[in-house]
């Protein structure tokens, strides 16, 4: 079940069937969160090189 984060620190689990209606009806109480993606840095020294 998806978790919806509400303003005030509360969380609610909503079934997939009811999620669209819940989001639409409660949009003013929903907290927007962004998840930071952690990507590994590209190591140039380990990049493949072509030797001809």
Backbone bond lengths (Angstrom), bond angles and torsions (degrees), N, CA, C in turn:
res aa  C-N    CA-C-N  psi(-1)  N-CA   C-N-CA  omega(-1)  CA-C   N-CA-C  phi
1 X - - - 1.452 - - 1.525 109.46 -
2 X 1.307 117.33 134.32 1.466 120.56 177.72 1.529 111.10 -68.71
3 X 1.323 115.51 146.17 1.456 121.73 177.46 1.518 108.95 -102.47
4 X 1.325 116.15 132.43 1.462 122.20 177.31 1.524 107.03 -110.54
5 X 1.336 116.24 127.94 1.458 121.52 179.28 1.524 109.01 -94.19
6 X 1.340 115.42 125.35 1.452 121.26 -178.19 1.517 110.10 -103.68
7 X 1.330 116.18 156.02 1.455 120.99 175.03 1.519 108.24 -62.40
8 X 1.306 116.86 142.27 1.452 121.05 -176.68 1.508 112.44 97.41
9 X 1.337 117.55 0.60 1.452 121.47 175.65 1.516 115.68 87.59
10 X 1.317 118.13 5.71 1.467 120.28 179.64 1.522 110.11 -86.52
11 X 1.335 115.52 153.33 1.459 120.91 174.94 1.519 108.85 -127.10
12 X 1.326 115.31 148.81 1.458 122.12 -179.35 1.519 107.74 -134.83
13 X 1.310 117.28 135.85 1.461 121.79 173.44 1.520 108.17 -99.50
14 X 1.338 115.51 128.23 1.462 121.83 -176.13 1.524 108.07 -123.86
15 X 1.316 116.97 138.98 1.467 119.88 178.62 1.533 109.87 -68.70
16 X 1.307 115.50 154.77 1.471 120.86 -179.01 1.521 111.83 -59.22
17 X 1.322 117.18 -34.22 1.458 121.03 -178.40 1.532 111.27 -67.49
18 X 1.342 117.01 -32.83 1.462 121.28 -176.56 1.525 113.81 -99.72
19 X 1.322 117.69 -2.50 1.459 121.24 -172.24 1.522 113.04 -61.99
20 X 1.318 117.99 -46.30 1.463 120.71 -177.62 1.528 111.03 -60.28
21 X 1.321 116.97 -47.51 1.467 120.26 179.68 1.520 111.26 -64.94
22 X 1.330 117.86 -40.00 1.460 120.96 -179.65 1.526 110.81 -63.37
23 X 1.329 116.76 -44.83 1.464 120.28 179.68 1.524 111.22 -63.12
24 X 1.304 116.94 -41.26 1.457 121.31 -179.18 1.529 110.98 -66.36
25 X 1.319 117.48 -43.58 1.462 121.50 -176.10 1.524 113.23 -76.70
26 X 1.334 118.32 -23.06 1.465 121.60 -174.84 1.524 113.11 -119.96
27 X 1.315 118.25 24.72 1.460 121.11 -174.18 1.526 113.51 -60.14
28 X 1.338 118.80 -28.68 1.465 120.55 -178.80 1.531 112.11 -76.38
29 X 1.312 118.78 -16.78 1.468 122.41 -179.56 1.523 113.29 -100.72
30 X 1.325 117.56 -3.49 1.462 121.17 -174.59 1.523 109.94 -89.55
31 X 1.328 114.90 134.27 1.463 122.05 178.67 1.523 108.65 -91.46
32 X 1.316 116.10 133.13 1.458 120.67 178.31 1.520 108.63 -90.30
33 X 1.306 116.21 126.53 1.460 121.87 177.70 1.508 108.48 -123.01
34 X 1.305 114.38 145.84 1.460 120.06 176.58 1.516 108.12 -118.35
35 X 1.298 115.27 134.56 1.456 121.02 -179.90 1.520 108.13 -97.22
36 X 1.317 115.98 127.96 1.443 121.35 -179.87 1.526 109.06 -82.17
37 X 1.302 116.31 125.18 1.464 120.39 177.88 1.517 109.14 -85.36
38 X 1.293 115.79 133.03 1.459 120.14 177.90 1.520 108.25 -103.70
39 X 1.298 114.10 115.16 1.463 119.53 179.09 1.518 108.90 -112.45
40 X 1.293 115.61 141.10 1.453 119.90 177.19 1.516 109.18 -73.57
41 X 1.321 117.52 139.79 1.461 119.46 178.92 1.528 110.82 -67.04
42 X 1.298 115.98 144.54 1.459 121.11 178.30 1.515 108.29 -76.89
43 X 1.303 115.54 116.98 1.464 120.89 -179.32 1.525 107.69 -85.88
44 X 1.312 116.77 111.81 1.450 121.60 -175.76 1.533 110.23 -66.12
45 X 1.318 116.97 -31.19 1.466 119.98 -178.13 1.531 110.88 -67.58
46 X 1.299 118.83 -26.48 1.459 121.38 -179.03 1.528 112.78 -96.52
47 X 1.316 117.26 1.61 1.462 120.13 -179.74 1.523 109.09 -67.84
48 X 1.323 116.41 142.78 1.480 118.43 -179.69 1.522 111.44 -65.92
49 X 1.294 114.87 140.72 1.473 119.77 178.16 1.512 107.87 -119.16
50 X 1.301 114.99 147.36 1.472 118.65 178.07 1.520 107.94 -100.76
51 X 1.300 116.20 127.43 1.474 120.05 176.82 1.520 108.09 -112.21
52 X 1.313 114.34 120.20 1.472 119.99 -178.33 1.492 110.97 -111.61
